[in-house]
Amino acid sequence: MAIPGLHLTQIGSDDFLLEPTRNLNIRAQESLIESIVARLQQAGAARLYYDLSEQPLIDPVYYGWLDALARTIQAINVRMVCIHMQPTAAFALSKFVRETPTFETALDISGWRKTGR
């Protein structure tokens, strides 16, 4: 199943990697989330790693997208871990987020696994 604007790849028995492309249109978040959830449910996913390496800045709009995706997949018992966050994105995020995000963060996939979460 191809989802416009992102690559969603199964990287383990219950792990998926989501890599957004520059063509990702988060204004169409309802249809994007619906497609992502359908794929994760079909495969019996437990974790979704969201690669932020190409996202130099996280503003309130992009944070809203990440939050909506994380909340929705939590409803189907899938954890979202944002990886490869750039320092500029982390700094911008820290300026406006006042509560604990609905997603977890790690340097990379192996860094998240080492923490034993």
N, C-alpha and C positions, 0 to 999 in steps of 0.2 A: 504494500500500500504506500503510494507516494503522497507525501504531504507537502504542499507548496511552501517554500521558504525555510525548510529544515530537513535535516537528515536524522532519522530515528533508527538506531541500529541496536540489535540485541547483542550484548557483549558477554553474556554469561547465561546461565540457566534462568535466572530471574532478574538480571540487570540489563538496563538499557542506557544508551548514550544518546542524548539529544544535542545536535550541533546546529544552531541556527545559522542561516546564510544571510547575506546582505539583503536578500529579497524577502525576508520575513516581514509580513504585514501584520503587526499585532493589533491593528484595528479590526481585523477579522478574527478576534480571539475566540469567539464562541465556536466557530467551525473548526478552528485549529485545535482547541481543547477537546472538542468532541472526537476528532480524528485520532488525537494522541491517546485519549482514554480508551477508545475502541481497540487500538493496537495493544496497549498495555494489558487490558483485560483479556484479550484473545490469547496472549502469551503467558498469562499468570505472573506478571511482573511484581517485584517487591521493591525495586529501587529504580529511580530515574536520575541519572547524572546529567546535569544541564551544563554544557560547556560555555563559559562566558569569555573565552580567550579573545574573541573578536569584538567584544563589547567594551569600548574604552570608557564609557560613562553609563551609569544607571541613574536615570532621572525618575521622578514620580510616576510617569506614564509607563516606563519599562518595568519599574517595580510593581505597579499594578498588574501587569501581565504575569510576572513571576509569581506574585501572590495568588492570583486567580488560578493559575495552573497548579501550584502547590496545594491549595485548598481543595481543588477538585480531585486531584489524584489521591490526596489523603482520604477522601471519602470512599475510595476503592482500595484502601490499605496499601498504598504505594508511597514510599518516602522519596522526597526530592532533595538532591544534594547538588548545590551549585559549585562547580569546580573551575579552576583556572581564572579566578576573578583578578582582573588587573588592579594595581594599586589605586589608579585614578577612579575606577569604578567603586572600589571599596570606600574610598574617601568621600565621594559624592553620596553614596548610600548612607554613610554615617551622619551626614548633615541633615537628613530629613526623616529618617526612620526613628520612631520613638518607642517602638515595641519590638519584641523578639520576632524576627521574620518567621514565616510559616515553613520556610525551607532551611535546610542545613547548609553549611559551607565547608569546603576542604580545599587544600592546594590542588590535589588531584585525586584520582580514584584510589590509588594505593594509600594515600595519606588519610583518606576517610576510613578505609578498612583497618588501618593500624590503630585508630583511636578506640576501636571496639564498640562503636555505637550500634 
